[in-house]
Amino acid sequence: MTALWLRVELKIEIPARHFMRTYYVYILASASGVLYAGVTNGLQKRVSQHLQKLVPGFTKKYNVTKLVYFETFGDIRLAIAREKQIKAWTRKKRVVVIESKNPSWADLSANWFPEPLPH
């Protein structure tokens, strides 16, 4: 008996949206203690935008620029659900979550940028 081998090459194109992406839910704080929760797929870029006051609205108005907490997700739907959950919490609960991972409220983005960005 002779074995017959058939070689088949497939070319499959997978849209970029199917590759694993990382999404972030983050909390920013101001010097006066105002908190803001948001979601993004580019945390460093988004924090930079907040620092430079490029994001109109709440964070610009209240000078909320210090990254004090973030979580990562592989699914945007889960990230959005978590952002909504955090936004619905009391300030006290947000503070507990921040302090569970960042008790000193250090700026987690402090070493991300080569030069200090304008505050």
N, C-alpha and C positions, 0 to 999 in steps of 0.2 A: 504494500500500500504506500502510495506516495502522498506526502503532505502538501497541501496547496495553501500558500500564504497569500493573502491579499493585503496590501498596504493602502490605507485610506488616510488622506490628510484632510482635515476639516479646518476651515477658516470661519471662526465665530467672532462676530463683533459684539461686544457688550457695551451698552451705553455707559458713559462715565457715572451716571447717577446710581448705577448698581454697585459701584465700588464703595468700600467702607469709607465713610466720612466721619469726622469727629465734630460733635456739636457741644457747645458749652452753655451751661446756665451759670450766671455769675452774679455776685453782689458787689456793688461799689458803695463806698461810704464817703461822706464829706468830712471836713475838719470839725464841723459842728455836730456830726453824728447822723445826718440824714442818710437813709439807705435807699438803694435802687437795685432792683433785680432785672436782669435781662437775659436774652438768649442769642447766640451767634454761632456761626461755623468758623469764625476766625477771631479767636479771643485777643491775640496780640494786636491785630489791626483795630478791633473794636475799642479796646482800652486806649490805644493811641488816639482814636477819633474822639473819645470822651475827654482825654487830657488836653487835646487841642481845641476843644469846644466846637467841634465840627458836627456834633449831634444836637440839633435844635430840640428844645423842650425842657423836660424836668432836670436832667443832669446838668445841662448848661446853666439853667436858671439858678440851681442850688449848689453849683460847683462840686458835683459829686464825681470824683475822679480816682479815688483810691480803691484798687482791687483788693478786697478782703476775703473773698471766698469764691470758689468755682467748683463745678462738677462736670464730668465729661460723659457723653452719651454717643452711642453709635446710631441712634434712630432719632430723627428730628421730632417725631410725634411724642416720644418719651421726654425729650428735652423741653418741648413746649408745655407738656402737661406738668412737668416739674416746675417750670417757671411760674405757671399759673398757681400752682400749689403754694410756692414760696410767697408770691404776691398776696395771696389770701391770708397768710399767717399774720399774727400780731408781731409787733416790733420785738417783743420779748422773745418769742420763739425764733425769730431770725437771728437775734443776738446769741442765743444758745447754740444754734447751728454754726455760726461764724466762730464762736469761741471754742467749739469742740475741735476745730481743725486749726484755728489761728487765734490762740488766746491773747496774743499781744496786739492783734489787729494790724499786723505788719502789712505794708503794701506788697502784695505778692508779685507785682509787675515791676518792682523797683530796679531790677537788674536787666530788664528786657530791652532797654533802649540805650544806644551808644551815648547819646547826649541827653541831658534833662530836657524834657518837653515842657513847653509853657503850661503853667497851671492857671 
